[in-house]
Amino acid sequence: MVPLAAMELLAPRETVVRVVLLDLLDPLVLLEPLELLAPLERLVTVERPVPLVLLAHLVLLVSVDLLVLLELRETEERLVRLEREDTRDTEDSLA
């Protein structure tokens, strides 16, 4: 079981994939690209939840060099920041 709510996988050629647990008690993850710095064929994208058991196979497929675990607090801070930016953008568009 992954103890933290989010982690980032950094693969060769700066292919970046974020793995986010949908629920701490649910062994499902959602993979989504963070940055498009690599050729498209190197970018791993899974648009639907996959069992955590398959994560090991996905890790091998993207040739992961580094596994960085992010603390839940950092993830929450990012979400709060994004929410504030979204609220500000909405207020600006209504003004």
N, C-alpha and C positions, 0 to 999 in steps of 0.2 A: 504494500500500500504506500502510495506517495504521501508523505506527511504534510506537504505544503500545497497551497492552492494553485500555484502556477510555476512553470519552469520554462526556460528557453533552451532550444537546441541550436547550436551554431555548427553548421556543416561547412565543408570546403567551399571555396569561391564565394564566401560570405552569404551563402544561402541561409536564411534565418527563418525558423519555424517556431511558433509559440504553441505550447501545449497548456491548455487550461482545463482544470478539473471543473466539471459542471456542478458538482456537489461533493463535499468532503466524504460523504458516505456512499457516493455513487461511483463505481469504478469505470466511469466513462470520461473520455477526454475529447476535446475539440482542437484540431490542428488548424491553424490559420497563418498565412504569411504575414510577417511584420514589415519586411522591406523587400523591394524588388531589385536587389543588387546583383543578382546572378542571372545567367541565361535561363529562360523559361523552363527548359528541360531539367534544370537542377532544382527548381522550386517545387517544394512538396506542399500540396494543398489537399486537405480532406474536408469536405463541406458538411459532413454529418458526423455525429458522435461515433467513436469506435471503442471497442473494449480495451481497457488498459493492458490486457494481456498481449494485444497486438502491437503495443507501443514498442516492445523489444524488436519486433520485426521491422517496424518503421524506422527505428534508430539505425538498424543495419542498412536499410535502403538508402538513407540520406548520408551515410558515412559520417556520422557525428564525431567531431573532434573534441567537443567540449560540452559539458552539461552544466548549466548554471541554474541553481535553485533560487528562486526569488521568494522572499518572505511575504506572507499574506498582507502584512501592513503596507509594503511597497505597492502591491497590486491594488489594494484599496485606495491608496493615495492617487494612483494613476486614474482609477475609475472616477474618483471625486473630481480630479482636475478636468477630465474629459467632460463630466457632467456640467461643471461650471462653465466650460468653454461653450458647450452646446446651448446652455441657458442664455449665455451672453449673446451668442449668435442669433438665437430666436428673438431675444429682446431687440437687438439691432434691426432685424428684418421687419419687426412689427412697428418700429418707430418711424 
